[in-house]
């Protein structure tokens, strides 16, 4: 028996999808791979194992990971407050969450650098009271990445919390479970896949972020220099093979990490379904 679809046009839409993936995703990425073939294996290793390049990889991935973890924690709290509690100005706060989506990243970087530099409003206070310097340090990169990645977590977790069946909480409470037990055993397992998705989106955005980082990072070699800046530097020096080698390595590492996160997310959903 032939299966019927509610929405017609499967073949044209599938063809358009494959065309889009080919033109926008696969062809540019394959060009990146083929360009790196101009280098021998020894030349490729010499580029990606250079001390300055390795330091930039460490800065990019470590700061993106820390920022994604912090954004996941506070993003969950913000999503919880927006869904569970009514309060004055809720619509305004909900709209402000999406501000980093609309704000150009360069503008965000300039604003953050102005505020957090040692002579800035917040930077001067932190430097004078606690001796903490944020701008021109890896800590400044973390702050910038949290700013631009937080909405990904909030908007990923918020719909799941809105659709969550509160009757399960009421049933557990009627059986004598405390609020902490209800959260750990009922609420968190149901929202954890969405939280993991938000973390993956925040991490992916943080690894490749450029505009909001370069202004507050200071771009000091071996200290606060990120991989996208290394790629731009190579391109400015007309070292196309070197830039593609670094970009291909970054793409491969990012893909592996996101694949691991997606597999973990699939395992969590499967385990939650079994439970």
PLY file of the C-alpha trace (Angstrom):
ply
format ascii 1.0
element vertex 275
property float x
property float y
property float z
element edge 274
property int vertex1
property int vertex2
end_header
0.00 0.00 0.00
1.40 3.35 -1.02
1.91 5.75 1.86
0.20 9.12 1.49
1.53 12.38 2.87
-0.53 15.24 4.25
1.81 17.78 2.66
2.49 17.03 -1.04
5.69 17.78 -2.89
8.15 15.43 -1.18
10.41 15.04 -4.21
10.73 18.78 -5.03
11.38 19.68 -1.40
13.92 16.86 -1.05
15.64 18.03 -4.22
15.74 21.61 -2.94
17.17 20.39 0.38
19.92 18.41 -1.33
20.67 21.35 -3.63
20.97 23.66 -0.64
23.24 21.26 1.24
25.39 20.82 -1.84
25.80 24.49 -2.76
25.97 26.03 0.69
27.56 23.29 2.83
29.24 20.44 0.96
30.92 22.31 -1.91
32.54 25.01 0.31
33.72 22.39 2.79
35.07 20.14 0.04
36.93 23.14 -1.39
38.51 23.62 2.03
39.65 20.00 2.02
40.98 20.08 -1.54
42.90 23.31 -0.92
44.65 21.74 2.05
45.82 18.92 -0.26
48.33 21.38 -1.70
50.33 20.78 1.45
52.27 17.66 2.16
51.59 15.78 5.38
54.78 17.14 6.93
53.88 20.70 5.98
50.38 20.24 7.38
51.71 18.93 10.69
54.26 21.73 10.86
51.47 24.30 10.56
49.00 22.87 13.05
51.63 21.84 15.60
53.26 25.27 15.73
53.32 26.54 19.30
51.32 29.66 18.49
48.66 27.69 16.60
48.33 25.11 19.38
48.00 27.93 21.92
45.19 29.49 19.86
43.39 26.13 19.68
43.68 25.78 23.44
42.33 29.28 24.04
39.41 28.85 21.62
38.21 25.45 22.79
38.80 25.93 26.52
37.10 29.33 26.65
34.21 28.07 24.49
33.76 25.06 26.77
33.79 27.15 29.95
31.44 29.73 28.45
29.03 27.02 27.25
28.94 25.43 30.71
28.28 28.76 32.43
25.71 29.76 29.80
23.95 26.40 30.24
23.70 26.90 34.01
22.42 30.47 33.93
20.40 29.89 30.76
18.46 27.14 32.49
17.79 29.41 35.47
16.57 32.24 33.20
14.35 29.87 31.21
12.93 28.48 34.45
12.11 31.96 35.77
10.51 33.04 32.49
8.30 29.95 32.33
7.41 29.33 35.97
7.06 32.78 37.56
4.93 35.80 36.58
6.47 39.15 37.46
6.38 42.78 36.25
8.55 43.44 33.20
8.58 39.79 32.14
7.91 40.62 28.49
10.72 43.16 28.45
13.18 40.67 29.96
12.04 38.01 27.50
12.71 40.39 24.61
16.13 41.37 25.96
17.22 37.72 25.89
17.18 37.84 22.09
19.22 41.04 21.92
22.55 39.26 21.18
20.87 37.66 18.13
20.10 41.07 16.60
23.15 42.97 17.84
26.15 42.89 15.47
28.97 40.95 17.08
31.46 43.76 16.49
29.20 46.17 18.36
28.90 43.69 21.22
32.69 43.34 21.33
33.25 47.10 21.43
30.66 47.55 24.20
32.09 44.71 26.31
35.65 45.93 25.81
34.66 49.45 26.84
32.92 48.26 30.01
35.42 45.63 31.11
38.73 47.31 30.24
40.82 48.36 33.27
39.57 51.95 32.94
35.99 50.93 32.17
32.96 51.07 34.46
33.00 47.42 35.61
36.64 46.72 34.81
37.87 49.54 37.04
35.72 48.28 39.92
36.91 44.69 39.59
40.53 45.73 39.15
40.50 48.09 42.13
38.51 45.94 44.55
39.54 42.38 43.65
42.55 42.74 41.36
40.70 40.92 38.56
41.36 41.98 34.97
38.81 40.77 32.45
39.61 42.60 29.22
42.65 41.49 27.23
42.66 38.16 29.07
41.07 34.74 28.39
38.49 35.69 31.02
37.32 38.47 28.71
36.80 35.91 25.94
34.65 33.84 28.29
32.53 36.88 29.14
32.01 37.72 25.46
31.11 34.12 24.59
28.61 33.91 27.46
26.97 37.08 26.17
26.47 35.77 22.64
25.68 32.11 23.53
23.26 32.52 26.44
20.16 33.00 24.21
20.80 29.63 22.53
20.39 27.83 25.85
17.37 29.87 26.98
15.47 29.43 23.72
16.25 25.70 23.60
15.17 24.90 27.17
12.21 27.29 27.38
9.81 25.37 25.04
10.51 22.09 26.86
9.67 23.67 30.20
6.48 25.17 28.74
5.32 21.77 27.45
6.32 19.89 30.60
3.36 18.10 32.24
3.05 19.56 35.72
0.78 16.68 36.79
3.89 14.53 37.26
5.25 17.04 39.75
1.92 17.10 41.59
1.78 13.32 41.69
5.30 13.07 43.09
4.58 15.75 45.69
1.39 13.97 46.77
3.47 10.82 47.34
5.74 12.69 49.74
8.63 13.71 47.47
10.42 16.91 48.39
10.96 19.74 45.90
14.57 18.71 45.42
13.58 15.10 44.75
10.95 16.20 42.26
13.49 18.33 40.43
16.26 15.69 40.38
14.11 12.65 39.54
11.36 14.10 37.36
12.06 17.56 35.97
15.78 17.44 35.21
15.79 14.09 33.32
13.08 15.42 31.00
14.80 18.71 30.21
18.38 17.42 30.15
18.33 16.53 26.40
17.21 20.08 25.58
19.82 21.50 27.94
22.45 19.37 26.23
21.29 20.69 22.86
21.59 24.25 24.13
25.08 23.49 25.42
26.10 22.10 22.02
24.76 25.19 20.22
26.50 27.52 22.68
29.77 25.61 22.35
29.63 25.57 18.55
28.91 29.30 18.43
31.70 30.02 20.90
34.36 28.05 19.03
33.82 29.96 15.80
33.05 33.39 17.26
35.23 36.23 16.00
33.60 39.66 16.02
32.70 39.96 19.69
35.98 38.42 20.87
38.77 40.28 19.10
37.98 43.61 20.77
37.95 42.33 24.35
40.58 39.60 23.98
43.56 41.81 23.24
44.75 39.13 20.78
48.02 38.48 22.59
49.91 35.49 21.15
49.98 32.48 23.48
47.57 34.28 25.86
44.34 35.45 24.26
44.70 34.73 20.56
41.87 32.65 19.09
41.85 30.30 16.09
39.64 32.49 13.84
42.15 35.31 14.28
44.98 32.95 13.31
43.08 32.09 10.14
42.55 35.79 9.32
46.25 36.44 9.96
47.22 33.68 7.53
44.87 35.08 4.90
46.29 38.59 5.31
49.72 37.09 4.69
48.34 35.38 1.54
49.11 32.00 3.11
45.99 30.29 1.77
47.19 26.69 2.37
48.17 27.56 5.94
44.78 29.16 6.61
42.92 26.20 5.16
45.01 23.75 7.18
44.09 25.50 10.43
40.45 25.84 9.35
40.24 22.16 8.39
41.69 21.12 11.73
39.26 23.34 13.59
36.36 21.98 11.53
37.38 18.39 12.22
37.78 18.91 15.96
34.48 20.77 16.20
32.70 18.05 14.24
34.09 15.30 16.49
33.09 17.12 19.66
29.59 17.88 18.37
29.22 14.27 17.23
30.10 13.07 20.72
27.58 15.50 22.22
24.86 14.35 19.81
25.56 10.69 20.59
25.35 11.49 24.29
22.11 13.36 23.70
20.68 10.36 21.80
21.73 8.03 24.62
20.11 10.27 27.23
16.83 10.43 25.29
16.83 6.69 24.77
17.51 6.08 28.44
14.80 8.56 29.47
12.34 6.79 27.15
13.16 3.43 28.73
12.65 4.85 32.18
0 1
1 2
2 3
3 4
4 5
5 6
6 7
7 8
8 9
9 10
10 11
11 12
12 13
13 14
14 15
15 16
16 17
17 18
18 19
19 20
20 21
21 22
22 23
23 24
24 25
25 26
26 27
27 28
28 29
29 30
30 31
31 32
32 33
33 34
34 35
35 36
36 37
37 38
38 39
39 40
40 41
41 42
42 43
43 44
44 45
45 46
46 47
47 48
48 49
49 50
50 51
51 52
52 53
53 54
54 55
55 56
56 57
57 58
58 59
59 60
60 61
61 62
62 63
63 64
64 65
65 66
66 67
67 68
68 69
69 70
70 71
71 72
72 73
73 74
74 75
75 76
76 77
77 78
78 79
79 80
80 81
81 82
82 83
83 84
84 85
85 86
86 87
87 88
88 89
89 90
90 91
91 92
92 93
93 94
94 95
95 96
96 97
97 98
98 99
99 100
100 101
101 102
102 103
103 104
104 105
105 106
106 107
107 108
108 109
109 110
110 111
111 112
112 113
113 114
114 115
115 116
116 117
117 118
118 119
119 120
120 121
121 122
122 123
123 124
124 125
125 126
126 127
127 128
128 129
129 130
130 131
131 132
132 133
133 134
134 135
135 136
136 137
137 138
138 139
139 140
140 141
141 142
142 143
143 144
144 145
145 146
146 147
147 148
148 149
149 150
150 151
151 152
152 153
153 154
154 155
155 156
156 157
157 158
158 159
159 160
160 161
161 162
162 163
163 164
164 165
165 166
166 167
167 168
168 169
169 170
170 171
171 172
172 173
173 174
174 175
175 176
176 177
177 178
178 179
179 180
180 181
181 182
182 183
183 184
184 185
185 186
186 187
187 188
188 189
189 190
190 191
191 192
192 193
193 194
194 195
195 196
196 197
197 198
198 199
199 200
200 201
201 202
202 203
203 204
204 205
205 206
206 207
207 208
208 209
209 210
210 211
211 212
212 213
213 214
214 215
215 216
216 217
217 218
218 219
219 220
220 221
221 222
222 223
223 224
224 225
225 226
226 227
227 228
228 229
229 230
230 231
231 232
232 233
233 234
234 235
235 236
236 237
237 238
238 239
239 240
240 241
241 242
242 243
243 244
244 245
245 246
246 247
247 248
248 249
249 250
250 251
251 252
252 253
253 254
254 255
255 256
256 257
257 258
258 259
259 260
260 261
261 262
262 263
263 264
264 265
265 266
266 267
267 268
268 269
269 270
270 271
271 272
272 273
273 274
